Amino acid sequence: MKMTVNFRLFFAAAALFLFIVGGFAQERVMSRDTILMGTQFRITVIDRDSSAAAINIHKAIDEIVRIENLISEWRPHTQISEVNRNAGMKPVKVDREVFELTRRAVQYSLLSGGAFDVSTAAMDRVWRFDGSMTRLPSEEEMAASVRNVNYHNIVLDSIQSTVFLREKGMKIGFGSIGKGYAADRGRALLKSLGVEGGLVDASGDMSAWGVRPDGEPWTVGIRNPFKRHKMAGVLKLKEESVATSGSYEKFAEIHGVRYSHIINPKTGMPAVGLTSVTVYGPSAEFANALSTSVMVLGKKEGRRLLKKYPAYRFLLIEDSGKIRRR
């Protein structure tokens, strides 16, 4: 018997709504929710039949687990944990995949002028976003919190495929771009397996390909945090990725001022001026690096950075509620 499905999925963590609306045969589309890399993933595929879809989703999950076991700074057996343990002591040889991801992360740090910094894993947590803060950290506390953050102290040896952190106490981590990288890799794997369309969503870092079963693009609505029942914009994705960074889900409010959980790696001060930054283009990994950078840089310098990458478009929501887009 042919069945129809009408999906309306909400991803609160990244302020995105994903709409897959319309009637289509259930046996050709399948979604699976699972926890990977410490966050919620949803993998949706359009395949030959339900059996093929289930097999291919499982392969994508295995690929994401493989990535996590390479780059997680929270798991002691990973190559990145080994790099961090040897900070200030010796270079660590890593797989080429890990080396190249680290190299790109350093490049993102450089092109953003340090607004994005892959070494923020070493940042001390002087800010709390659980409602318990009653005063601002002192300037001395904020300066001390970023004392081990400096991407310039990451030494990469391409010939030996080694990563070395010059200073003791340094750490690198992929909490920002890692989910986007996994979404991109999941998409690449599923395409190589002949899956005609789908979407890999890592709590809002999404990589899409193909079209919905009704022939329409994947439709993503961007929530407006100032108007909870309205959307700030709607994106129609085919071979594209999207990432959103926002300050309204996690923040500290002190003396009537709201401070974002996204911290400037150079000053230790929370980002201000922008409530939400959505970037979309070819890669979820790079879109996430850009969205994080723009949150820290602010609307003027952030837009100047984005103009350098015309393949990526954006939607910015300012603290005033004003929306800017390209």
Buried (B, 14 or more C-beta within 10 A) or exposed (E): EEEEBEBEBEBEBBBBBBBBEBEBBBBBBBBBEEEBBEBBBBBBBBBEEBEBBBEBBEBBBEBBEEBBEBBBBEEEEBBBBBBBEBBEEEBBBBEEBBBBBBBBBBBBBEBBBBBBBBBBBBBBEBBEBEEEBEEBBEEEEBBBBBBBBBBEBBEBEEEEBBBBBEBEEBBBBBBBBBBBBBBBBBBBBBBEBEBBBBBBBBBBBBBBBBBBBEEBBBBBBBBBBBEEEEBBBEBEBEBBBBBBBBBBBEBBEBEEEBBBBBBBBBEBBBBBBBBBBBBBBBBBBBBBBBBBBBBBBBBEBBBEBBEEBEEBBBBBBBBEEEBEEE
